[in-house]
Amino acid sequence: MIENNTTVTEENVYDMSKEWMQRTNRQEKLEWLYETTSNDFIHNHLVIELVTWMGEDQFTQFFDHLCRCWEIKNPYELDLAMNS
């Protein structure tokens, strides 16, 4: 992760961290979280944290996409399926 054998010090850690954040894409950052955090965090906190940062419109689009791609029924579709 650290390039050019650079030594991380208290003086440069903030700048190096900021540069890494700008250089990496969201998939790389997500992979970093999977590699460096606990299963508890991944399963119990990550989604809640992500949703907290999304606006209502962003989450609605995400929810719609998730439901369509993973065949998750919304409340009305589930009601229809259960009562048909």
Biopython code that builds the backbone (N, CA, C, O; Angstrom):
import numpy as np
from Bio.PDB.StructureBuilder import StructureBuilder

atoms = [
    (1, "MET", "N", (0.828, -1.188, 0.000)),
    (1, "MET", "CA", (0.000, 0.000, 0.000)),
    (1, "MET", "C", (0.871, 1.248, 0.000)),
    (1, "MET", "O", (0.558, 2.230, -0.673)),
    (2, "ILE", "N", (1.962, 1.210, 0.755)),
    (2, "ILE", "CA", (2.856, 2.357, 0.813)),
    (2, "ILE", "C", (3.846, 2.252, -0.333)),
    (2, "ILE", "O", (4.494, 1.221, -0.520)),
    (3, "GLU", "N", (3.954, 3.312, -1.087)),
    (3, "GLU", "CA", (4.790, 3.292, -2.285)),
    (3, "GLU", "C", (6.160, 3.909, -2.034)),
    (3, "GLU", "O", (6.339, 4.702, -1.110)),
    (4, "ASN", "N", (7.114, 3.538, -2.862)),
    (4, "ASN", "CA", (8.450, 4.131, -2.868)),
    (4, "ASN", "C", (9.172, 4.007, -1.538)),
    (4, "ASN", "O", (10.023, 4.836, -1.217)),
    (5, "ASN", "N", (8.849, 2.992, -0.768)),
    (5, "ASN", "CA", (9.508, 2.786, 0.526)),
    (5, "ASN", "C", (9.487, 4.034, 1.404)),
    (5, "ASN", "O", (10.420, 4.283, 2.168)),
    (6, "THR", "N", (8.436, 4.799, 1.291)),
    (6, "THR", "CA", (8.300, 6.012, 2.079)),
    (6, "THR", "C", (8.039, 5.654, 3.533)),
    (6, "THR", "O", (7.228, 4.776, 3.827)),
    (7, "THR", "N", (8.708, 6.314, 4.415)),
    (7, "THR", "CA", (8.495, 6.114, 5.835)),
    (7, "THR", "C", (7.337, 6.993, 6.286)),
    (7, "THR", "O", (7.316, 8.197, 6.029)),
    (8, "VAL", "N", (6.392, 6.385, 6.950)),
    (8, "VAL", "CA", (5.257, 7.132, 7.472)),
    (8, "VAL", "C", (5.645, 7.703, 8.829)),
    (8, "VAL", "O", (6.093, 6.987, 9.725)),
    (9, "THR", "N", (5.464, 8.991, 8.951)),
    (9, "THR", "CA", (5.770, 9.670, 10.209)),
    (9, "THR", "C", (4.553, 10.471, 10.650)),
    (9, "THR", "O", (3.598, 10.642, 9.894)),
    (10, "GLU", "N", (4.603, 10.946, 11.853)),
    (10, "GLU", "CA", (3.499, 11.789, 12.338)),
    (10, "GLU", "C", (3.352, 13.044, 11.492)),
    (10, "GLU", "O", (2.250, 13.577, 11.363)),
    (11, "GLU", "N", (4.434, 13.517, 10.920)),
    (11, "GLU", "CA", (4.410, 14.732, 10.114)),
    (11, "GLU", "C", (3.769, 14.518, 8.744)),
    (11, "GLU", "O", (3.166, 15.442, 8.199)),
    (12, "ASN", "N", (3.890, 13.314, 8.177)),
    (12, "ASN", "CA", (3.386, 13.117, 6.816)),
    (12, "ASN", "C", (2.185, 12.175, 6.722)),
    (12, "ASN", "O", (1.651, 11.984, 5.630)),
    (13, "VAL", "N", (1.753, 11.591, 7.815)),
    (13, "VAL", "CA", (0.682, 10.603, 7.752)),
    (13, "VAL", "C", (-0.619, 11.202, 7.215)),
    (13, "VAL", "O", (-1.315, 10.547, 6.439)),
    (14, "TYR", "N", (-0.956, 12.409, 7.604)),
    (14, "TYR", "CA", (-2.196, 13.028, 7.123)),
    (14, "TYR", "C", (-2.148, 13.234, 5.611)),
    (14, "TYR", "O", (-3.101, 12.891, 4.912)),
    (15, "ASP", "N", (-1.052, 13.790, 5.103)),
    (15, "ASP", "CA", (-0.936, 14.031, 3.665)),
    (15, "ASP", "C", (-0.915, 12.723, 2.876)),
    (15, "ASP", "O", (-1.525, 12.622, 1.811)),
    (16, "MET", "N", (-0.215, 11.728, 3.403)),
    (16, "MET", "CA", (-0.169, 10.437, 2.718)),
    (16, "MET", "C", (-1.543, 9.780, 2.706)),
    (16, "MET", "O", (-1.935, 9.176, 1.708)),
    (17, "SER", "N", (-2.269, 9.892, 3.801)),
    (17, "SER", "CA", (-3.610, 9.315, 3.876)),
    (17, "SER", "C", (-4.546, 10.005, 2.898)),
    (17, "SER", "O", (-5.329, 9.349, 2.211)),
    (18, "LYS", "N", (-4.467, 11.310, 2.837)),
    (18, "LYS", "CA", (-5.316, 12.077, 1.923)),
    (18, "LYS", "C", (-5.009, 11.718, 0.465)),
    (18, "LYS", "O", (-5.921, 11.583, -0.351)),
    (19, "GLU", "N", (-3.742, 11.566, 0.150)),
    (19, "GLU", "CA", (-3.341, 11.200, -1.214)),
    (19, "GLU", "C", (-3.851, 9.803, -1.560)),
    (19, "GLU", "O", (-4.329, 9.576, -2.671)),
    (20, "TRP", "N", (-3.753, 8.869, -0.619)),
    (20, "TRP", "CA", (-4.263, 7.506, -0.857)),
    (20, "TRP", "C", (-5.761, 7.532, -1.115)),
    (20, "TRP", "O", (-6.254, 6.835, -2.002)),
    (21, "MET", "N", (-6.488, 8.338, -0.340)),
    (21, "MET", "CA", (-7.939, 8.442, -0.507)),
    (21, "MET", "C", (-8.293, 8.958, -1.904)),
    (21, "MET", "O", (-9.275, 8.512, -2.497)),
    (22, "GLN", "N", (-7.516, 9.878, -2.420)),
    (22, "GLN", "CA", (-7.769, 10.436, -3.749)),
    (22, "GLN", "C", (-7.329, 9.487, -4.860)),
    (22, "GLN", "O", (-7.932, 9.469, -5.933)),
    (23, "ARG", "N", (-6.293, 8.707, -4.611)),
    (23, "ARG", "CA", (-5.721, 7.829, -5.634)),
    (23, "ARG", "C", (-6.517, 6.540, -5.820)),
    (23, "ARG", "O", (-6.545, 5.987, -6.920)),
    (24, "THR", "N", (-7.150, 6.066, -4.781)),
    (24, "THR", "CA", (-7.857, 4.785, -4.859)),
    (24, "THR", "C", (-9.320, 4.993, -5.237)),
    (24, "THR", "O", (-9.910, 6.034, -4.949)),
    (25, "ASN", "N", (-9.890, 3.982, -5.884)),
    (25, "ASN", "CA", (-11.307, 4.051, -6.245)),
    (25, "ASN", "C", (-12.150, 3.369, -5.166)),
    (25, "ASN", "O", (-11.610, 2.799, -4.218)),
    (26, "ARG", "N", (-13.452, 3.429, -5.313)),
    (26, "ARG", "CA", (-14.334, 2.907, -4.259)),
    (26, "ARG", "C", (-14.199, 1.402, -4.073)),
    (26, "ARG", "O", (-14.336, 0.910, -2.954)),
    (27, "GLN", "N", (-13.931, 0.656, -5.153)),
    (27, "GLN", "CA", (-13.741, -0.784, -5.005)),
    (27, "GLN", "C", (-12.493, -1.095, -4.184)),
    (27, "GLN", "O", (-12.502, -2.005, -3.354)),
    (28, "GLU", "N", (-11.423, -0.341, -4.414)),
    (28, "GLU", "CA", (-10.187, -0.539, -3.646)),
    (28, "GLU", "C", (-10.395, -0.184, -2.174)),
    (28, "GLU", "O", (-9.890, -0.870, -1.285)),
    (29, "LYS", "N", (-11.131, 0.876, -1.930)),
    (29, "LYS", "CA", (-11.399, 1.254, -0.543)),
    (29, "LYS", "C", (-12.269, 0.205, 0.147)),
    (29, "LYS", "O", (-12.038, -0.134, 1.308)),
    (30, "LEU", "N", (-13.263, -0.303, -0.567)),
    (30, "LEU", "CA", (-14.118, -1.342, 0.002)),
    (30, "LEU", "C", (-13.310, -2.603, 0.284)),
    (30, "LEU", "O", (-13.478, -3.233, 1.328)),
    (31, "GLU", "N", (-12.448, -2.964, -0.635)),
    (31, "GLU", "CA", (-11.574, -4.126, -0.413)),
    (31, "GLU", "C", (-10.698, -3.917, 0.820)),
    (31, "GLU", "O", (-10.484, -4.850, 1.593)),
    (32, "TRP", "N", (-10.193, -2.700, 1.007)),
    (32, "TRP", "CA", (-9.398, -2.379, 2.190)),
    (32, "TRP", "C", (-10.216, -2.614, 3.460)),
    (32, "TRP", "O", (-9.717, -3.177, 4.434)),
    (33, "LEU", "N", (-11.477, -2.176, 3.439)),
    (33, "LEU", "CA", (-12.338, -2.391, 4.609)),
    (33, "LEU", "C", (-12.546, -3.880, 4.868)),
    (33, "LEU", "O", (-12.488, -4.330, 6.013)),
    (34, "TYR", "N", (-12.790, -4.646, 3.798)),
    (34, "TYR", "CA", (-12.972, -6.096, 3.970)),
    (34, "TYR", "C", (-11.723, -6.749, 4.553)),
    (34, "TYR", "O", (-11.819, -7.667, 5.368)),
    (35, "GLU", "N", (-10.561, -6.278, 4.137)),
    (35, "GLU", "CA", (-9.307, -6.884, 4.574)),
    (35, "GLU", "C", (-8.889, -6.467, 5.986)),
    (35, "GLU", "O", (-8.171, -7.207, 6.659)),
    (36, "THR", "N", (-9.323, -5.309, 6.432)),
    (36, "THR", "CA", (-8.755, -4.769, 7.668)),
    (36, "THR", "C", (-9.750, -4.577, 8.810)),
    (36, "THR", "O", (-9.362, -4.159, 9.901)),
    (37, "THR", "N", (-11.020, -4.875, 8.573)),
    (37, "THR", "CA", (-11.996, -4.732, 9.650)),
    (37, "THR", "C", (-12.579, -6.089, 10.018)),
    (37, "THR", "O", (-12.403, -7.070, 9.297)),
    (38, "SER", "N", (-13.262, -6.131, 11.125)),
    (38, "SER", "CA", (-13.808, -7.394, 11.631)),
    (38, "SER", "C", (-15.072, -7.800, 10.877)),
    (38, "SER", "O", (-15.724, -6.978, 10.233)),
    (39, "ASN", "N", (-15.396, -9.077, 10.974)),
    (39, "ASN", "CA", (-16.654, -9.569, 10.392)),
    (39, "ASN", "C", (-17.847, -8.876, 11.025)),
    (39, "ASN", "O", (-18.843, -8.612, 10.352)),
    (40, "ASP", "N", (-17.753, -8.581, 12.311)),
    (40, "ASP", "CA", (-18.827, -7.864, 12.989)),
    (40, "ASP", "C", (-19.068, -6.514, 12.321)),
    (40, "ASP", "O", (-20.214, -6.146, 12.060)),
    (41, "PHE", "N", (-17.998, -5.780, 12.043)),
    (41, "PHE", "CA", (-18.145, -4.493, 11.387)),
    (41, "PHE", "C", (-18.781, -4.658, 10.009)),
    (41, "PHE", "O", (-19.729, -3.948, 9.672)),
    (42, "ILE", "N", (-18.269, -5.581, 9.221)),
    (42, "ILE", "CA", (-18.774, -5.785, 7.851)),
    (42, "ILE", "C", (-20.252, -6.162, 7.870)),
    (42, "ILE", "O", (-21.032, -5.639, 7.074)),
    (43, "HIS", "N", (-20.642, -7.056, 8.763)),
    (43, "HIS", "CA", (-22.013, -7.564, 8.761)),
    (43, "HIS", "C", (-23.001, -6.711, 9.540)),
    (43, "HIS", "O", (-24.199, -6.754, 9.258)),
    (44, "ASN", "N", (-22.538, -5.945, 10.500)),
    (44, "ASN", "CA", (-23.467, -5.228, 11.373)),
    (44, "ASN", "C", (-23.397, -3.706, 11.297)),
    (44, "ASN", "O", (-24.286, -3.024, 11.807)),
    (45, "HIS", "N", (-22.357, -3.165, 10.668)),
    (45, "HIS", "CA", (-22.204, -1.717, 10.717)),
    (45, "HIS", "C", (-21.978, -1.048, 9.365)),
    (45, "HIS", "O", (-22.384, 0.098, 9.171)),
    (46, "LEU", "N", (-21.343, -1.738, 8.435)),
    (46, "LEU", "CA", (-20.961, -1.110, 7.167)),
    (46, "LEU", "C", (-22.157, -0.559, 6.406)),
    (46, "LEU", "O", (-22.133, 0.596, 5.982)),
    (47, "VAL", "N", (-23.189, -1.347, 6.225)),
    (47, "VAL", "CA", (-24.358, -0.887, 5.468)),
    (47, "VAL", "C", (-25.033, 0.283, 6.169)),
    (47, "VAL", "O", (-25.452, 1.240, 5.518)),
    (48, "ILE", "N", (-25.139, 0.212, 7.481)),
    (48, "ILE", "CA", (-25.760, 1.315, 8.225)),
    (48, "ILE", "C", (-24.962, 2.598, 8.033)),
    (48, "ILE", "O", (-25.542, 3.665, 7.832)),
    (49, "GLU", "N", (-23.649, 2.504, 8.092)),
    (49, "GLU", "CA", (-22.809, 3.677, 7.871)),
    (49, "GLU", "C", (-22.978, 4.224, 6.454)),
    (49, "GLU", "O", (-23.082, 5.436, 6.268)),
    (50, "LEU", "N", (-23.005, 3.346, 5.463)),
    (50, "LEU", "CA", (-23.188, 3.794, 4.074)),
    (50, "LEU", "C", (-24.526, 4.505, 3.890)),
    (50, "LEU", "O", (-24.591, 5.574, 3.283)),
    (51, "VAL", "N", (-25.581, 3.911, 4.411)),
    (51, "VAL", "CA", (-26.918, 4.492, 4.272)),
    (51, "VAL", "C", (-26.999, 5.851, 4.955)),
    (51, "VAL", "O", (-27.669, 6.758, 4.463)),
    (52, "THR", "N", (-26.322, 5.989, 6.076)),
    (52, "THR", "CA", (-26.325, 7.251, 6.802)),
    (52, "THR", "C", (-25.755, 8.385, 5.943)),
    (52, "THR", "O", (-26.190, 9.530, 6.059)),
    (53, "TRP", "N", (-24.796, 8.071, 5.094)),
    (53, "TRP", "CA", (-24.160, 9.081, 4.250)),
    (53, "TRP", "C", (-24.929, 9.353, 2.967)),
    (53, "TRP", "O", (-24.653, 10.344, 2.291)),
    (54, "MET", "N", (-25.885, 8.501, 2.613)),
    (54, "MET", "CA", (-26.667, 8.692, 1.388)),
    (54, "MET", "C", (-27.839, 9.615, 1.655)),
    (54, "MET", "O", (-28.386, 9.648, 2.757)),
    (55, "GLY", "N", (-28.215, 10.363, 0.632)),
    (55, "GLY", "CA", (-29.449, 11.127, 0.705)),
    (55, "GLY", "C", (-30.624, 10.206, 0.392)),
    (55, "GLY", "O", (-30.426, 9.067, -0.031)),
    (56, "GLU", "N", (-31.840, 10.693, 0.599)),
    (56, "GLU", "CA", (-33.035, 9.872, 0.344)),
    (56, "GLU", "C", (-33.099, 9.400, -1.100)),
    (56, "GLU", "O", (-33.385, 8.230, -1.350)),
    (57, "ASP", "N", (-32.837, 10.290, -2.057)),
    (57, "ASP", "CA", (-32.898, 9.910, -3.474)),
    (57, "ASP", "C", (-31.839, 8.869, -3.824)),
    (57, "ASP", "O", (-32.114, 7.919, -4.556)),
    (58, "GLN", "N", (-30.630, 9.051, -3.302)),
    (58, "GLN", "CA", (-29.566, 8.078, -3.557)),
    (58, "GLN", "C", (-29.943, 6.713, -3.008)),
    (58, "GLN", "O", (-29.769, 5.695, -3.679)),
    (59, "PHE", "N", (-30.461, 6.693, -1.782)),
    (59, "PHE", "CA", (-30.813, 5.404, -1.198)),
    (59, "PHE", "C", (-31.980, 4.763, -1.932)),
    (59, "PHE", "O", (-31.993, 3.547, -2.119)),
    (60, "THR", "N", (-32.962, 5.558, -2.352)),
    (60, "THR", "CA", (-34.092, 5.007, -3.109)),
    (60, "THR", "C", (-33.608, 4.376, -4.406)),
    (60, "THR", "O", (-34.072, 3.296, -4.772)),
    (61, "GLN", "N", (-32.691, 5.022, -5.107)),
    (61, "GLN", "CA", (-32.133, 4.450, -6.336)),
    (61, "GLN", "C", (-31.352, 3.177, -6.033)),
    (61, "GLN", "O", (-31.479, 2.186, -6.752)),
    (62, "PHE", "N", (-30.549, 3.197, -4.979)),
    (62, "PHE", "CA", (-29.789, 2.024, -4.564)),
    (62, "PHE", "C", (-30.730, 0.872, -4.202)),
    (62, "PHE", "O", (-30.520, -0.265, -4.623)),
    (63, "PHE", "N", (-31.763, 1.175, -3.422)),
    (63, "PHE", "CA", (-32.735, 0.168, -2.989)),
    (63, "PHE", "C", (-33.445, -0.440, -4.193)),
    (63, "PHE", "O", (-33.605, -1.658, -4.271)),
    (64, "ASP", "N", (-33.869, 0.397, -5.127)),
    (64, "ASP", "CA", (-34.534, -0.086, -6.337)),
    (64, "ASP", "C", (-33.607, -1.004, -7.129)),
    (64, "ASP", "O", (-34.015, -2.077, -7.572)),
    (65, "HIS", "N", (-32.371, -0.580, -7.300)),
    (65, "HIS", "CA", (-31.386, -1.387, -8.015)),
    (65, "HIS", "C", (-31.166, -2.730, -7.306)),
    (65, "HIS", "O", (-31.166, -3.780, -7.948)),
    (66, "LEU", "N", (-30.981, -2.692, -6.003)),
    (66, "LEU", "CA", (-30.746, -3.894, -5.221)),
    (66, "LEU", "C", (-31.910, -4.869, -5.348)),
    (66, "LEU", "O", (-31.712, -6.065, -5.562)),
    (67, "CYS", "N", (-33.111, -4.350, -5.215)),
    (67, "CYS", "CA", (-34.301, -5.213, -5.303)),
    (67, "CYS", "C", (-34.429, -5.854, -6.682)),
    (67, "CYS", "O", (-34.720, -7.045, -6.785)),
    (68, "ARG", "N", (-34.214, -5.075, -7.742)),
    (68, "ARG", "CA", (-34.333, -5.618, -9.096)),
    (68, "ARG", "C", (-33.239, -6.641, -9.395)),
    (68, "ARG", "O", (-33.514, -7.692, -9.974)),
    (69, "CYS", "N", (-32.007, -6.340, -9.005)),
    (69, "CYS", "CA", (-30.881, -7.219, -9.342)),
    (69, "CYS", "C", (-30.847, -8.501, -8.528)),
    (69, "CYS", "O", (-30.358, -9.525, -9.004)),
    (70, "TRP", "N", (-31.365, -8.454, -7.298)),
    (70, "TRP", "CA", (-31.296, -9.603, -6.409)),
    (70, "TRP", "C", (-32.671, -10.216, -6.147)),
    (70, "TRP", "O", (-32.832, -11.033, -5.241)),
    (71, "GLU", "N", (-33.659, -9.815, -6.949)),
    (71, "GLU", "CA", (-35.024, -10.355, -6.852)),
    (71, "GLU", "C", (-35.578, -10.254, -5.428)),
    (71, "GLU", "O", (-36.174, -11.197, -4.908)),
    (72, "ILE", "N", (-35.365, -9.088, -4.815)),
    (72, "ILE", "CA", (-35.924, -8.808, -3.498)),
    (72, "ILE", "C", (-37.252, -8.101, -3.716)),
    (72, "ILE", "O", (-37.321, -7.106, -4.437)),
    (73, "LYS", "N", (-38.279, -8.604, -3.107)),
    (73, "LYS", "CA", (-39.600, -8.011, -3.289)),
    (73, "LYS", "C", (-39.796, -6.816, -2.358)),
    (73, "LYS", "O", (-39.373, -6.837, -1.202)),
    (74, "ASN", "N", (-40.446, -5.773, -2.883)),
    (74, "ASN", "CA", (-40.820, -4.659, -2.019)),
    (74, "ASN", "C", (-42.067, -5.087, -1.240)),
    (74, "ASN", "O", (-42.613, -6.153, -1.526)),
    (75, "PRO", "N", (-42.532, -4.312, -0.281)),
    (75, "PRO", "CA", (-43.660, -4.761, 0.553)),
    (75, "PRO", "C", (-44.911, -5.135, -0.250)),
    (75, "PRO", "O", (-45.603, -6.088, 0.108)),
    (76, "TYR", "N", (-45.211, -4.407, -1.318)),
    (76, "TYR", "CA", (-46.415, -4.690, -2.101)),
    (76, "TYR", "C", (-46.252, -5.959, -2.933)),
    (76, "TYR", "O", (-47.184, -6.755, -3.051)),
    (77, "GLU", "N", (-45.054, -6.143, -3.513)),
    (77, "GLU", "CA", (-44.790, -7.366, -4.274)),
    (77, "GLU", "C", (-44.820, -8.585, -3.355)),
    (77, "GLU", "O", (-45.337, -9.634, -3.738)),
    (78, "LEU", "N", (-44.275, -8.457, -2.155)),
    (78, "LEU", "CA", (-44.281, -9.565, -1.203)),
    (78, "LEU", "C", (-45.715, -9.886, -0.775)),
    (78, "LEU", "O", (-46.084, -11.057, -0.688)),
    (79, "ASP", "N", (-46.519, -8.869, -0.508)),
    (79, "ASP", "CA", (-47.917, -9.072, -0.141)),
    (79, "ASP", "C", (-48.663, -9.787, -1.249)),
    (79, "ASP", "O", (-49.418, -10.723, -0.988)),
    (80, "LEU", "N", (-48.456, -9.353, -2.495)),
    (80, "LEU", "CA", (-49.116, -10.008, -3.627)),
    (80, "LEU", "C", (-48.685, -11.461, -3.737)),
    (80, "LEU", "O", (-49.522, -12.340, -3.942)),
    (81, "ALA", "N", (-47.381, -11.726, -3.602)),
    (81, "ALA", "CA", (-46.879, -13.102, -3.707)),
    (81, "ALA", "C", (-47.417, -13.986, -2.602)),
    (81, "ALA", "O", (-47.697, -15.162, -2.832)),
    (82, "MET", "N", (-47.565, -13.440, -1.406)),
    (82, "MET", "CA", (-48.024, -14.241, -0.286)),
    (82, "MET", "C", (-49.530, -14.477, -0.305)),
    (82, "MET", "O", (-50.015, -15.445, 0.281)),
    (83, "ASN", "N", (-50.268, -13.601, -0.973)),
    (83, "ASN", "CA", (-51.727, -13.691, -0.964)),
    (83, "ASN", "C", (-52.301, -14.099, -2.305)),
    (83, "ASN", "O", (-53.511, -13.992, -2.502)),
    (84, "SER", "N", (-51.496, -14.552, -3.217)),
    (84, "SER", "CA", (-52.009, -15.002, -4.520)),
    (84, "SER", "C", (-52.204, -16.489, -4.547)),
    (84, "SER", "O", (-52.630, -17.038, -5.563)),
]
sb = StructureBuilder()
sb.init_structure("model")
sb.init_model(0)
sb.init_chain("A")
sb.init_seg("    ")
for serial, (resi, resn, name, xyz) in enumerate(atoms, 1):
    if name == "N":
        sb.init_residue(resn, " ", resi, " ")
    sb.init_atom(name, np.array(xyz, "f"), 0.0, 1.0, " ", f" {name:<3s}", serial, name[0])
structure = sb.get_structure()
